[in-house]
Amino acid sequence: MSFDQIDHFVPDAWFGTPVFSVVGRNELYGTHHYEKFEKRTRYFNYLPRTVTVIERNGLCVEFPPLDDATRNAFVIQTDWRVHRSLQTRFLQLLKESHENEPRSLLALRECLKRYKVEPYDHWVTFRCELVITLEDLKEHRGEIYDHQHDVVVSLSIGIDAGPHPFSESGRILKQLESTAASAIKNAYFESIRIIDNEGKYGDRYINRDGDVIQIKSTEDPTLEDGVLVVRPRSGANKRRASRIGWRRYSFEEADEKLELYKSYADAENYGDSETRRKKDLAAQEAELAQRKHELKEQSLAHQEKLQQWEREKAEFQQDLERRQFEFEEEARQSKREADRAKYYYEQQLLEAKQRKDMNDWLKQLPGIMSAVALAWLTYKTAKLQTG
């Protein structure tokens, strides 16, 4: 595409993959030899309040107040540092004027007119300072977009600030405001936009309560390919895209997640969400009834097993008590038999002892009788002699 074919040429946006790393000291010193051009921006907050700076990529940085009685403003300081090998061509390009140049470039050119390059200067440095006062911020509702440095300076804290007007969130908010302007106040709406810069995805159709709507794909080199969906959320912060319900879907997931169809017929036959929801609800109710029935059967089976276990437990308890009684009865019977046997043997021993004593007495009886007879004879003899 040439410049003659269009009134205003907008370069295609390129979404590469940035690689970040923490630069070590050795690496920093190693690349210093090859440095030819450097642009450095610094922020100094001399205001009595914390200031948030938001870059185009959405990065937010909070700057607490600095104690300096001589200044009372937020200062953005930018240095351009040019090596001697680039100075000649850089200064020549800077001297060439064009129409509608920004004030910062005009001021830089005026600064260059007063600067004299010395032969021994290896570097030339230009410095620009932009001063933003507290009155400036309050005049613009506490937030300013600095076009020269492409940043937002805000008195709001952190994520409540912004967004950057040219960031992805800022463009989504602009799209939402444009859609909401044509919608009825307090009504629900959604915005679906297909960004297809390479023409690989094409148009899609969506079915809303039986109405098939075509969504045409568009080209926007400032946005990445995908399907953008914006839905408002009640009570949300309208200045933050993350709070209003927006999301980018890849082409692969958009068809499934958003129910997008390639043809009108497919959307009409398969895209009626209400009918599909009713079928899904009926299927879920049937599944729920089946699960309730299975749960009831499982409960009955569990109760049957529990009752069977109780019966087996009672039978086991009865058998245990019967065996315990029989054991105790056998123990008592054994004890009675043991007592009878003990008594019997004790009687036998006693009788044996008595028999033994009798036999000993019978053995001594003749001697006793002889002694008695002798004593009787002696008594009679003595009596006769005295008589």
Secondary structure, DSSP 8 states (H G I E B T S, - for coil): --GGG-SS----------------HHHHHHHGGG--EEEEEEEEE-SSS-EEEE-TT--EEEE-----TT--SEEEEEEEEEEHHHHHHHHHHHH---TT--HHHHHHHHHHHT----TT-SEEEEEEEEEE-HHHHHHTTTEEEETTTTEEEESS-GGGS---TTSHHHHHHHHHHHHHHTS-TT----EEEEE-TTSSS--EEEEETTEEEEE-EE--TTS-SEEEEE---TT--TT-GGGTTEEEE-HHHHHHHTT-BSSHHHHHHH--HHHHHHHHHHHHHHHHHHHHHHHHHHHHHHHHHHHHHHHHHHHHHHHHHHHHHHHHHHHHHHHHHHHHHHHHHHHHHHHHHHHHHHHHHHHHHHHHHHHHHHHHHHHHHHHHHH-
